[in-house]
């Protein structure tokens, strides 16, 4: 279960004194509504995993003044020795700058007896930084409590209260709660106490969740959601991140993003000074580039290339950027720091721009969210160039190109932090060619000495950025070995004729890679290669399921749009080829074509084109798409017997 818990693989560092830094031992608050434990469920118990049978999860939320109080209770039985590892360690995460956590219940139910462990309980508080390798320091603390004497057969019952002060003023009350977990649970309940005077906006929930409400004696309305007898269904493949977790309750007092935007915009849309040397360099950019578009991309590359990525997201640092002067002086910054710095630079260059919030993984799901700071994990910039919005990510690296050639950002939706006018999510419109484009051409030339293979790959937009980054950070010898391994698996005996070469036109964002190989003639008669010589394209639909075991419940991620083309030309082959029949597939997910032609003298051309068109397709379309996927797979791999008649 995820409630008040973190993965067992968490990295714990920087030990702090026990029961310090915002951790307390307390009694259960008066506002907590008791939960009667559900009756035994043999069906749920039979599905228990990892030696832990979860009986109840209870989440209650109330506001006292401006402070949010969240009560979380977990009741679980240890059914096997393996469950001790999970249940005997309680982990409580909190941000000490604006949160405090209290343990309010800890007891063991054993053979009809109740053992209270609150007296003398010992906690250790750790500073955990699990994303240091990503350059992120968030300052979160983890309180760890080891439950003494827990045995197989025991039921552990523990609860905590997390109090949170608003870190961003003016955004109203909001929150979320999980009612279905990745493990079976007999009963999950969420109880929300909400004033009648405030509107209550809710996100959608499945029919498996029941709901009721009543007026409490304190004049505050109680809203209760229950999920009973939850056993997770089999995990489906290629589910988009925003679709995971069906019974995920979202609540708030508004669907209007204006409050959140107005709370953050004043920090991001005002002017800031820059160091003198950067002011001078901005003047040089203006002199060197005539158009606003060229100036904007020159400034973007300056921020991307010269300010390394480090995120100091401790407390308010998770929401408000450091000043551009501080960022430049330190030489590092996170997405907020770099976006603000770039916006200030663009304002000097006369380019209209505004910072915007988005989510790198679940940005396509933002329209389903209710306004609250926690739904975003990234900040970017929206510039207006040639009269159109252009999205820029200052945290990118090894990027190239300018207007019309730079890779288009495909995060789904973003929320511009405008100080005036309506506040609303905006769709980040993209094209297949603008997101990622690759064209591979393989030329197989058969001679008396053997077969010569030339591979020329043209990479544009996001593909060019990726290849550029790889060649900048990986030895050419390693790249060459990986290329050779790929082709040797198909053509045993193949050797490198010339080391691979990469040509990079960063300004145009065009990267070309050329490879040369040689297959000696005797190798054709080894390993059955002559009788089974393959011409193929690979990797187009590897991420899609091969088949469906039942009706699809969730949408399938297509991961479009992007485009890949692949052309094979065979020259002077030892036989006269008969190419495969043409194939055309068009469905809501992708377009695919195969075209083949042959001519006298052992010549043949095979040309594939694949274009995923959308981010995801709804569940009801997945079966038909998978049928087309299997047809596509059969049209990507062909072999011939090269034995002359």
C-alpha positions in Angstrom: 0.0 0.0 0.0 1.1 3.5 -0.7 -0.6 5.3 2.2 2.0 6.8 4.6 4.6 4.6 3.1 7.5 4.7 0.6 9.2 2.0 -1.4 11.5 -0.4 0.6 14.4 0.6 -1.7 14.3 4.2 -0.3 17.8 5.7 0.3 18.1 6.9 3.9 20.8 9.5 4.6 21.7 12.1 7.2 20.3 10.6 10.4 18.6 13.2 12.7 17.5 12.8 16.4 14.4 10.7 17.0 11.1 12.4 17.6 12.5 15.6 16.2 12.2 17.7 13.1 8.3 17.8 13.2 7.7 14.2 14.4 5.5 13.8 17.5 3.7 11.1 19.5 0.2 12.2 20.2 -3.4 10.9 20.8 -6.0 10.6 18.1 -7.7 13.9 17.5 -11.4 14.4 18.5 -12.4 15.0 14.9 -11.4 11.5 13.7 -14.4 9.4 13.0 -13.9 5.8 14.2 -13.9 3.1 11.5 -15.4 -0.3 12.4 -13.1 -2.9 10.9 -14.8 -4.9 8.1 -15.6 -8.6 8.5 -13.2 -11.2 7.2 -13.0 -11.6 3.4 -11.7 -15.0 2.3 -11.7 -13.8 -1.3 -9.4 -10.9 -0.5 -7.2 -12.9 1.9 -6.7 -15.5 -0.8 -5.1 -12.8 -3.1 -2.7 -11.5 -0.4 0.8 -10.9 -1.7 4.2 -10.6 0.0 2.9 -12.1 3.3 0.7 -9.1 4.1 -3.1 -9.1 4.2 -4.5 -5.6 4.2 -7.7 -5.3 6.1 -8.4 -1.5 6.1 -7.1 1.8 4.9 -8.8 4.9 6.3 -8.0 8.4 5.1 -9.7 11.4 6.8 -9.2 15.0 5.9 -10.3 18.2 7.7 -9.2 21.8 7.7 -8.7 23.6 11.0 -8.2 27.3 10.1 -5.9 27.3 7.1 -4.1 24.1 8.2 -4.9 20.8 6.5 -5.0 17.8 8.8 -4.8 14.3 7.1 -5.4 11.2 9.2 -4.2 7.9 7.7 -4.8 4.5 9.3 -3.6 1.1 8.1 -4.7 -2.2 9.5 -2.9 -5.3 8.1 -2.3 -8.9 9.1 1.1 -10.6 8.8 0.4 -13.9 7.0 4.0 -14.9 6.3 7.5 -14.2 7.4 8.0 -12.1 4.3 5.3 -9.7 5.5 7.3 -8.7 8.5 9.7 -6.8 6.3 6.9 -4.7 4.9 4.7 -4.2 8.0 7.2 -4.0 10.8 8.7 -0.8 9.4 6.6 2.3 9.3 7.8 5.2 7.2 6.4 8.7 7.3 7.4 11.3 4.8 7.1 15.0 5.4 8.6 18.4 4.4 9.7 20.0 7.7 9.3 23.5 6.3 5.5 23.3 6.2 4.5 19.9 7.5 4.4 18.0 10.8 3.7 14.4 11.3 2.4 12.7 14.4 2.0 9.0 15.3 -1.4 8.7 17.0 -2.0 4.9 17.0 0.2 1.9 17.2 -1.1 -1.4 18.4 -0.9 -5.1 17.8 -4.0 -7.4 17.8 -2.9 -10.9 18.9 -5.1 -13.8 19.8 -7.9 -11.5 20.9 -5.7 -9.3 22.9 -4.7 -5.7 22.1 -1.1 -4.6 22.7 -0.6 -0.9 22.8 2.9 0.1 21.7 2.6 3.9 22.0 4.6 4.1 25.2 8.3 4.1 24.6 8.1 3.9 20.8 11.3 5.0 19.1 11.6 6.9 15.8 14.5 7.8 13.7 14.3 10.8 11.3 16.4 10.7 8.1 17.0 13.2 5.3 16.4 11.2 2.2 17.6 12.2 -1.2 16.5 9.5 -3.6 17.0 11.6 -6.8 20.5 12.9 -6.3 21.5 11.2 -9.5 18.9 13.4 -11.3 20.3 16.5 -9.6 17.2 16.9 -7.4 17.4 17.8 -3.7 13.9 18.1 -2.2 14.6 18.2 1.6 12.0 15.6 2.5 12.5 13.9 5.8 11.5 10.3 6.5 10.5 9.2 10.0 11.2 5.5 10.5 9.5 3.5 13.3 10.4 -0.2 13.9 7.4 -2.0 15.4 8.8 -4.2 18.3 7.8 -7.8 18.7 5.6 -8.2 15.6 5.0 -11.8 14.7 3.4 -13.8 11.9 -0.3 -14.0 12.6 -0.4 -10.5 14.3 -2.6 -7.7 13.0 -0.9 -4.3 13.1 -3.0 -1.2 13.5 -1.3 2.2 13.1 -2.3 5.7 12.3 -0.7 9.1 11.8 -1.8 12.7 11.3 0.0 14.9 8.9 -0.6 18.7 9.2 0.2 20.9 6.3 0.3 24.7 6.2 -0.4 26.2 2.7 2.9 26.9 1.0 1.2 28.7 -1.8 -1.4 31.2 -0.7 -4.7 31.8 -2.4 -5.1 28.4 -4.1 -8.0 27.2 -1.9 -8.6 23.8 -0.4 -7.8 20.7 -2.4 -6.4 17.3 -2.1 -6.4 13.7 -3.3 -6.9 10.2 -1.9 -6.3 6.7 -3.1 -9.2 4.2 -2.9 -7.7 1.3 -4.9 -4.1 0.1 -4.3 -1.7 -2.2 -6.0 -2.4 -4.8 -3.4 -5.8 -6.3 -2.2 -7.6 -4.4 0.5 -10.8 -5.5 2.3 -11.9 -1.9 2.9 -10.6 1.5 1.8 -12.4 4.6 3.1 -11.9 8.3 2.5 -13.8 10.7 4.8 -13.7 14.4 3.9 -15.0 17.1 6.2 -16.1 20.1 4.2 -17.9 23.4 5.0 -21.4 23.8 3.4 -20.4 27.3 2.5 -17.7 26.1 0.1 -18.3 24.5 -3.3 -16.9 21.0 -3.6 -15.5 19.9 -6.9 -14.8 16.2 -7.5 -12.9 14.2 -10.0 -14.5 11.1 -11.6 -14.5 7.8 -9.8 -15.5 4.3 -11.0 -18.7 2.6 -10.0 -16.9 0.3 -7.7 -16.7 3.2 -5.2 -19.7 4.0 -3.1 -20.6 7.4 -1.7 -22.7 9.0 1.0 -22.8 12.3 2.9 -24.3 13.7 6.1 -24.2 16.8 8.2 -22.1 16.6 11.4 -23.1 18.1 14.7 -20.4 20.7 14.1 -22.2 22.1 11.1 -19.7 20.6 8.7 -20.7 18.1 6.0 -19.0 14.7 5.9 -18.4 13.1 2.5 -17.5 9.4 2.6 -16.3 7.2 -0.2 -15.8 3.4 0.3 -14.1 0.7 -1.8 -14.8 -2.8 -0.5 -13.2 -6.0 -1.5 -10.7 -4.6 -3.9 -8.5 -7.2 -5.6 -6.3 -5.6 -8.3 -6.9 -6.8 -11.8 -4.0 -8.0 -14.0 -1.7 -5.2 -15.1 -2.2 -4.2 -18.7 0.6 -3.3 -21.0 1.3 0.2 -22.4 -1.0 2.1 -20.2 -0.4 5.8 -20.4 0.8 7.3 -17.0 -2.2 9.6 -16.7 -4.6 6.6 -16.9 -3.1 4.6 -14.0 -5.2 4.5 -10.8 -8.9 4.4 -11.6 -10.1 4.9 -8.0 -8.1 8.1 -7.4 -10.2 10.7 -5.7 -9.5 14.4 -6.4 -11.3 17.1 -4.5 -11.2 20.9 -4.3 -13.2 24.0 -4.1 -12.8 25.1 -7.7 -12.1 24.0 -11.3 -10.7 27.4 -12.1 -6.9 27.6 -12.3 -6.9 31.3 -11.8 -6.2 31.2 -8.0 -3.1 29.0 -8.5 -1.8 31.1 -11.4 -2.3 34.4 -9.6 -0.5 33.1 -6.6 2.6 32.2 -8.6 2.6 34.6 -11.5 3.9 37.7 -9.6 7.2 35.9 -8.9 7.7 34.9 -12.5 6.5 37.8 -14.6 8.3 40.7 -13.0 11.7 42.0 -14.1 15.0 40.9 -12.5 18.5 42.2 -12.9 21.1 40.1 -14.6 24.9 40.0 -14.0 26.8 42.6 -16.1 28.5 40.0 -18.2 25.2 38.3 -19.1 23.7 41.7 -19.9 26.6 42.3 -22.3 26.2 38.9 -23.9 22.5 39.5 -24.5 23.5 42.7 -26.4 25.9 40.6 -28.4 23.0 38.1 -29.2 20.9 41.0 -30.5 23.7 42.2 -32.7 24.6 38.7 -34.1 21.0 37.7 -34.8 18.5 39.9 -36.8 15.2 38.1 -36.2 13.4 37.6 -32.8 13.2 33.9 -33.6 17.0 33.5 -34.0 17.6 35.6 -30.8 15.2 33.5 -28.8 16.9 30.2 -29.7 20.4 31.7 -29.1 19.3 32.6 -25.6 17.7 29.2 -25.1 20.9 27.4 -26.1 22.9 29.7 -23.7 20.8 28.7 -20.7 20.7 25.1 -21.7 24.4 24.8 -22.3 25.9 27.0 -19.6 23.6 26.4 -16.6 23.8 22.9 -15.3 20.8 21.2 -13.8 20.5 21.0 -10.0 17.2 21.3 -8.2 17.1 22.8 -4.7 13.4 22.0 -4.2 13.4 22.3 -0.4 10.2 23.9 1.0 9.3 27.0 -1.0 12.1 26.1 -3.3 9.8 23.6 -4.8 7.5 26.4 -6.1 9.5 29.6 -6.4 12.6 30.0 -8.5 15.8 31.6 -7.3 16.8 35.0 -8.7 18.5 35.0 -12.1 21.6 36.7 -10.6 21.9 33.8 -8.1 21.4 31.2 -10.7 24.1 32.6 -13.0 26.5 33.1 -10.1 26.1 29.5 -8.9 26.2 28.1 -12.4 23.2 25.8 -11.8 19.5 25.8 -11.6 16.4 23.6 -11.9 13.5 23.9 -14.3 12.0 26.9 -12.4 15.3 28.7 -12.2 16.2 28.2 -15.8 12.8 29.1 -17.1 12.7 32.4 -15.1 16.2 33.2 -16.3 15.3 32.6 -19.9 12.1 34.6 -19.7 14.1 37.6 -18.3 16.7 37.2 -21.1 13.9 37.1 -23.8 12.3 40.2 -22.4 15.6 42.0 -22.9 15.6 40.8 -26.5 12.0 41.9 -27.1 10.5 38.4 -27.3 7.2 37.9 -25.5 7.4 34.9 -23.2 5.7 33.4 -20.1 6.7 30.5 -17.9 4.3 27.5 -17.7 3.7 24.5 -15.5 3.4 21.0 -16.9 4.0 17.3 -16.0 6.7 15.3 -17.8 5.0 12.0 -17.5 1.3 12.7 -17.0 0.9 16.0 -18.8 -1.8 14.5 -21.0 -3.9 13.9 -17.9 -3.8 17.5 -16.6 -7.4 18.3 -18.0 -8.7 15.7 -15.6 -7.0 17.2 -12.6 -8.4 19.8 -10.2 -6.3 22.9 -9.5 -3.6 22.2 -6.9 0.2 22.8 -6.9 1.0 19.1 -6.6 -0.3 18.1 -10.0 2.8 19.5 -11.8 6.4 18.4 -11.7 8.0 20.6 -14.3 8.3 24.2 -15.6 8.9 25.3 -19.2 8.5 28.5 -21.2 6.0 29.6 -23.9 7.5 32.1 -26.3 5.6 33.9 -29.0 7.5 33.6 -32.2 6.3 34.6 -35.7 2.8 35.1 -34.1 2.6 31.5 -32.8 3.2 29.9 -29.4 6.6 28.0 -29.2 7.3 25.8 -26.2 10.8 25.7 -24.9 12.4 23.6 -22.2 15.5 25.3 -20.7 16.6 22.1 -19.0 17.2 20.3 -22.3 20.7 19.5 -23.4 22.4 18.9 -26.7 19.4 20.4 -28.5 19.8 22.0 -31.9 17.8 23.9 -34.5 15.6 27.0 -34.4 12.1 27.9 -35.4 10.8 25.1 -37.6 13.8 22.7 -37.0 14.1 22.5 -33.2 12.3 19.5 -31.6 8.7 20.3 -30.5 7.9 19.6 -26.9 5.2 17.0 -26.5 4.2 17.1 -22.8 0.5 17.2 -23.5 -0.8 20.3 -21.7 0.8 23.2 -19.8 -0.5 26.0 -17.6 1.0 29.4 -18.5 1.5 31.7 -15.4 -0.2 34.8 -16.9 -0.6 37.7 -14.5 -3.7 38.9 -16.4 -6.5 37.4 -18.4 -8.0 33.9 -18.1 -6.0 31.1 -16.6 -6.4 27.8 -18.4 -4.4 24.8 -19.6 -3.2 25.0 -23.1 -2.7 22.0 -25.5 0.9 21.8 -26.7 0.2 21.2 -30.4 2.9 19.2 -32.2 3.6 17.5 -35.5 5.1 14.1 -36.2 8.1 15.6 -38.0 8.6 18.2 -35.3 8.7 15.7 -32.4 10.9 12.9 -33.7 12.0 12.0 -37.3 14.4 9.4 -38.5 15.2 8.1 -42.0 17.4 5.0 -42.4 18.8 3.9 -45.7 20.6 0.5 -46.1 22.4 -0.3 -49.3 23.4 -4.0 -49.8 25.8 -4.3 -52.7 26.7 -7.9 -53.7 30.1 -8.5 -55.4 32.4 -11.4 -56.1 34.3 -10.5 -52.9 31.2 -10.5 -50.7 28.5 -8.1 -49.6 29.1 -4.5 -48.8 26.6 -2.8 -46.5 26.3 1.0 -46.2 23.9 2.4 -43.6 23.0 6.1 -43.7 20.7 7.4 -41.0 19.3 10.9 -41.1 18.0 12.3 -37.8 15.8 15.4 -37.4 14.1 17.1 -34.5 14.0 15.0 -31.3 15.9 12.1 -32.9 18.8 14.5 -33.8 18.9 15.7 -30.2 19.1 12.2 -28.9 21.8 11.1 -31.3 23.8 14.3 -30.7 23.7 13.6 -26.9 24.7 10.0 -27.3 27.7 10.8 -29.5 28.7 13.6 -27.1 28.7 11.3 -24.0 29.7 7.9 -25.4 33.0 6.7 -26.9 32.9 6.2 -30.6 34.4 2.7 -30.0 31.4 1.7 -27.9 28.9 3.1 -30.4 30.7 1.2 -33.1 30.6 -2.1 -31.1 26.8 -1.7 -30.5 26.2 -1.0 -34.2 28.2 -4.1 -35.2 26.5 -6.3 -32.6 23.1 -5.3 -34.0 24.0 -6.3 -37.6 26.1 -9.4 -36.6 23.1 -10.9 -35.0 21.4 -10.8 -38.4 24.5 -11.4 -40.6 27.1 -13.6 -38.8 30.6 -12.9 -40.1 30.0 -9.2 -40.8 32.9 -6.9 -40.1 33.4 -3.2 -39.9 34.8 -1.8 -43.1 35.1 1.8 -41.8 34.4 3.3 -38.4 31.0 5.0 -38.1 31.0 8.7 -38.8 28.6 11.3 -37.4 28.0 14.7 -39.1 26.1 17.3 -37.0 24.6 20.5 -38.4 23.3 21.7 -35.0 22.0 25.0 -36.3 19.8 23.1 -38.8 19.3 20.2 -36.3 20.3 17.6 -38.8 22.5 14.7 -37.7 23.7 12.1 -40.2 25.4 8.8 -39.2 27.1 6.6 -41.8 28.2 3.0 -41.2 30.2 0.7 -43.5 30.3 -3.1 -43.2 31.6 -6.0 -45.2 30.5 -9.6 -45.3 33.1 -11.9 -47.0 31.7 -14.2 -49.6 32.5 -17.4 -47.7 30.4 -16.2 -44.8 27.3 -16.5 -46.9 27.7 -20.3 -46.7 28.1 -20.4 -43.0 25.4 -20.4 -40.3 22.7 -21.0 -42.9 22.9 -17.4 -44.0 22.6 -18.0 -47.7 19.4 -20.0 -47.2 17.9 -17.4 -44.8 19.1 -14.0 -45.7 17.1 -11.3 -44.0 16.0 -7.8 -45.1 14.0 -6.2 -42.3 13.1 -3.1 -40.3 12.8 -3.5 -36.5 11.6 -1.8 -33.3 8.5 -0.1 -34.7 5.9 -1.6 -32.4 8.0 -3.3 -29.7 6.2 -1.3 -27.0 2.7 -2.5 -28.0 1.2 -5.8 -26.6 1.3 -8.9 -28.8 -2.2 -9.9 -27.9 -5.0 -9.2 -25.4 -6.0 -11.8 -22.8 -9.4 -10.3 -22.4 -11.4 -7.1 -22.9 -9.2 -4.1 -22.6 -10.0 -1.9 -19.5 -7.6 1.0 -20.0 -6.4 3.1 -22.9 -3.2 2.1 -24.7 -0.3 4.5 -25.0 0.7 4.9 -28.7 3.4 7.4 -27.8 2.8 9.5 -31.0 3.3 11.5 -33.0 6.6 10.8 -34.6 7.8 9.4 -37.9 10.2 6.8 -39.1 11.1 5.7 -42.6 13.4 2.9 -43.7 14.6 2.1 -47.2 16.6 -0.9 -48.2 18.2 -1.1 -51.7 19.7 -4.4 -52.8 22.1 -4.1 -55.8 23.4 -7.1 -57.8 22.0 -9.8 -55.6 22.7 -13.5 -56.6 19.1 -14.1 -57.4 16.2 -12.4 -59.1 14.0 -11.1 -56.2 10.3 -11.2 -55.9 9.3 -8.4 -53.5 6.6 -8.9 -50.9 3.1 -7.5 -51.6 2.5 -3.9 -50.7 1.0 -3.3 -47.2 -1.1 -0.3 -46.1 -2.5 0.0 -42.6 -4.4 3.0 -41.3 -6.2 3.2 -38.0 -6.7 5.7 -35.2 -3.3 4.9 -33.7 -0.9 4.8 -36.6 -0.2 4.8 -40.4 2.0 2.2 -41.9 3.1 1.4 -45.5 5.4 -1.1 -47.1 6.3 -0.7 -50.7 8.5 -3.1 -52.7 9.8 -3.3 -56.2 12.4 -5.4 -58.1 14.3 -5.2 -61.3 16.5 -7.4 -63.4 20.1 -8.0 -62.2 19.3 -8.9 -58.6 18.0 -5.5 -57.6 15.3 -4.8 -55.1 13.9 -1.9 -53.1 11.9 -2.2 -49.9 10.5 1.0 -48.3 8.7 1.2 -45.0 7.0 4.2 -43.4 5.6 4.3 -39.9 3.8 7.2 -38.2 2.1 6.9 -34.8 -0.5 9.6 -34.8 -1.7 10.1 -31.3 -0.6 9.9 -27.6 -3.1 7.1 -26.7 -6.2 5.3 -28.0 -9.2 4.5 -25.8 -9.7 1.0 -24.5 -12.5 0.1 -26.9 -10.2 0.6 -29.9 -7.2 -1.3 -28.6 -8.3 -4.8 -29.9 -8.5 -3.6 -33.5 -5.2 -1.7 -33.2 -3.4 -4.8 -31.8 -4.8 -6.8 -34.8 -3.2 -4.3 -37.1 0.0 -4.4 -35.0 0.4 -8.1 -35.7 -0.2 -7.5 -39.4 2.5 -4.8 -39.3 5.0 -7.1 -37.5 4.5 -9.7 -40.3 5.4 -7.0 -42.8 8.7 -5.9 -41.3 10.8 -9.1 -41.6 11.5 -11.0 -44.8 14.1 -13.6 -45.7 15.2 -15.0 -49.1 17.2 -18.0 -50.2 20.1 -16.5 -52.1 21.1 -19.8 -53.7 21.2 -19.2 -57.5 18.9 -21.4 -59.5 
